[in-house]
Amino acid sequence: MIVCSNCTYRNREGYFYCEDCGFPLADSMRDRTATRQLDSEENVLSARATWGTARLTDASQILLQVTDAKSPIQLSVVARSVVGREDVSSDHHPDIDLVPYGGLEKGVSRNHAMIQRSEDTLTIVDMGSSNGTFLNGQRLVSNQPRVLRDGDEIRFGKLVTRIFFK
Amino acid sequence: MEYIYDPYVLLGVKPGADNQEINAAFARLQQALAPSEAKGKPGAIAQLEQIKAAYALLSDSRKRSAFDRQRASDEPGTGFQMRVTPSKKVIEKLEEPQVIYLLAEIIPHSKASPDSAAPVRRDAGLNLTLILDHSNSMNGVRLDRVKVAATEIIEQLSENDILSVVGFNDHAEVVIPATSVENKRALATRTRIMRASGGTEMYKGLYAGVLENRKNLRPDRVNHIILLTDGNTYGDQEKCLTLARKLSKEGISVSTLGLGSEWNDEFLDEIASITGGSSGFIKSANAVVSFLNNQVKNLSNVYAEQMQLTVAPTPDVDVEMTFKLAPSPQPLPEKDQVIHLGGMQFERKMSVLLQLQIPADVEVGTLDLGRVVVSGRVISEKRVYTATSQLSVQVSEQPSVEPPPNKILDALGKLTLYRMQERANDSIERGNVKEATQRLQNLATRLLEVGQEGLAKEAFDEVKRLKTTHALSEEGRKTLKYQTRVLIGEVDGGKDG
């Protein structure tokens, strides 16, 4: 099975272009690719947007590292988690609150994006946020899920983060 | 026209083989093909018939010696070679079905060994029939350009060639009865009598043209019909397709050209694909002359005619797609027992891409995928050549990563663009405008990425239109379809080795 990084369509092995959206299927998206192990925190933060694995195992931990933050946020994404900004006045509590990281100043919406875990992949979808969600510098079209890979940079408005599978 | 596959090649025995060898070869092949035939695989049904005919010929000593005598009196043959390249030589053993691509390249022998003795004679005469729509909608510049095109085609032909011209609207009239092209001026004058009026009844035109073409149907000619129309025909499409199937067996190929945007592309595609012809879209009347001239030029450069392909996969393997990449990219009817490929040109290879599905849980080791047979009549020798190929791949628990052959990857890249417009159309037909919009947007993005800015703009325009009208413009839809198809032919143009 090869999961398309553009549209998440699950192609049969042997395809070179996604049967659904026609985009080239990167070799690194293939299931057999071993999980990339990063040595140290430093290495982690200097990692550019490379093709990390998109594959999760049951044991995978998902970490969201906000730039300049001391320690990463551990995500317990069971099915889906909303990333956003807590707003007590409207009694709004997202699963992952970015207020402690300057979310309000950096333009994070209350419901900004949703991270979803399927069987063995993680996807992100922008929920129509005011300032946009950017994956590796590219602004996401709202309501269109994209596959996340180990080491991807995700920017919520102006708040820069990076996601890791451990 | 008699079309006899080479019985020795089909059975895989030497021309001097004794009866025992022939019996053994036949029994082995029959055994190999029977399970696929039982599963109703069209290619296996055809191949069983082929080997039965070959066996019948070779086991009848009188017929066999007649065949051998005929063969001995022929000039030393040239023929062609077939080369099949898989997208992967080693596949992984998986618990799920997987896909493999095979590129079948048929190479004219004159090219396969460039230092072979004498140059091949190029004296293939054309037996060409033009069937031209002159219904009311052709009035004005369209019919004028068609007449100019006809005149230029007459100019291109020689006295070795046979030409007939049929005009049709509600009824058909023979404008030029089949004749050798001698008095060019007189012939050109006759094409000018066509006047635009009436509706479009294609079967009448096609049938009248077929009668003209059959008069000179000969194995040492390229027997071809070019049908040009700008409209839809109603109620007689099935009759046209039935006739087309007959023509494919007789050795007449039909190319179809749609002018403007009001014609039925699926129907014209099908007529061409069944017979081994090509189908094309002429957007504006101004392009008619060059388009038709090119078609005729390609025909007069034909090395082998009536190229035929049969693919008999093993019982659990499915042929999911067959597409001719070169010359003239054309989707092929993979459900047909015998797939007609049309003519192969001098010094240009013909290539066909196959997509097969391999079932889950295949055994580690060598996996037999099936058998491919290609045949064609080399015109200068009036002789049918046959080539066969047994297909297999290795299955391994942990194959090393191997990059796919570039020519397959390139072809798939282009073919994918064509498939994307098809899939967008499928979505529209199912009424799913949202999905269609997304697919068309993906196509536009991909076209930009591969540097096709003009076509990308067409696609973006259609995205906008889709959002407001929930449909594509006919012109835009046909442009995307036929232009992405043309791109496939530009992969290598069949020119490199």
Contacts between the chains, C-beta under 8 A, distances in Angstrom:
chain1	res1	chain2	res2	distance
A	1	B	96	6.5
A	6	B	442	7.6
A	7	B	442	7.8
A	12	B	96	7.0
A	12	B	97	6.0
A	12	B	98	5.5
A	12	B	99	5.0
A	12	B	357	7.5
A	13	B	92	7.0
A	13	B	94	5.9
A	13	B	96	7.1
A	13	B	98	4.0
A	13	B	99	7.0
A	14	B	87	6.9
A	14	B	88	7.3
A	14	B	91	7.4
A	14	B	98	4.4
A	14	B	99	3.4
A	14	B	100	5.4
A	14	B	101	7.5
A	14	B	358	7.7
A	15	B	99	5.8
A	16	B	87	7.4
A	16	B	404	6.3
A	16	B	408	8.0
A	16	B	409	6.0
A	16	B	412	5.3
A	16	B	413	8.0
A	17	B	412	5.9
A	17	B	413	6.7
A	17	B	416	4.1
A	20	B	423	7.6
A	21	B	420	7.8
A	21	B	438	7.8
A	21	B	439	7.2
A	21	B	442	4.6
A	22	B	416	4.8
A	22	B	417	6.9
A	22	B	419	6.8
A	22	B	420	4.2
A	22	B	423	7.9
A	22	B	442	5.6
A	22	B	443	6.7
A	22	B	446	5.5
A	23	B	442	7.0
A	23	B	446	6.9
A	24	B	413	7.5
A	27	B	401	7.3
A	32	B	92	7.5
A	144	B	438	7.9
